Amino acid sequence: NSMRLSVVIIDVLAIFVLICFVCISSFSFRKCVGWNRSIGYKNSKCIIVSNWKLNNLATRVASFQAESTKNTSVASNTVKLNIQHVNQVVTLTSQHFMPECDQLIDKINLIWSILYLFIPKLLFPAFMGHSLIGVLSDTYGNDLIGMIDVSLQPNSGNLDVLQHKPLFSRKSSLKPGLKLTPYICNLLVSEKYRKKGYGRVLVRAAASQALEWGHREVCLHVEAKSLPALCLYISEGFDIVTKSDTLIYMNKKL
């Protein structure tokens, strides 16, 4: 009985926290964490690749594929994350974005934004129209090796239409000529597990989720400066639809 009471109390607290997050504005969320945008994106010291050529890119993709084949011991078991994994999700996400936060207020906003972004998806994945998929470590307890976020979003190729709101709201506000399509974002892999093939495992898991939803296409945005991510997506069969100096919109037929 005491265990059941504890579960009920935790559920009530979780719902209360969710209501608080929904009631606040999304200003800090858009400021700190965007759809495949990093913290301090405009002030990033990374060089933006604006005039890359497909021939050079093809060479990089071939090299990337050859390197990936060396990692044959990667565990391919993935799990659908829920509210029980919230600590692991916060840890992984903050490790990825925290280096971009110089001021204390930015770090506070980052943690707040991560909670605002992921708690509703972990609590109510079907309601939010999201599926968070992760790979857990067998060696180091329940460490979250990596995760990926798949959701149903308008297929306009425009970041502005991607909003953090329930699925029914996205359906009701869908513009004529557009349809909801599985969309990949927030692909994160812990630094000590990178270049071992876990990103590829997660991308394939996202494609499987799209098929499970009954869709034959999946799309995403990737920063033009992120050559490793770009090579990964191309090697997995994604095609470039549109590109700018900063962002590339890609899709894959399943």
Buried (B, 14 or more C-beta within 10 A) or exposed (E): EEEEEEEEEEEEEBEEBBEEBBEEEBEBBBEBBBBBBBBBBEEBEEEBBEEBEEEEBEEBBEEBBEEBEEEEEBBEEBBEBBBEBBEBBBBBBBEBBEEBBEEEEBBEBBBBBBBBBBBBBBBBBEEBBBBBBBBBBEEEEEBBBBBBBBBBBBBBBEBEBBBBBBBEEBEEEBEEEBEBBBBBBBBBBBEEBEBBBBBBBBBBBBBBBBEEBEBEBBBBBBBBBBBEBBBBBBBBBBEBEEBEEBBBBBBBEE
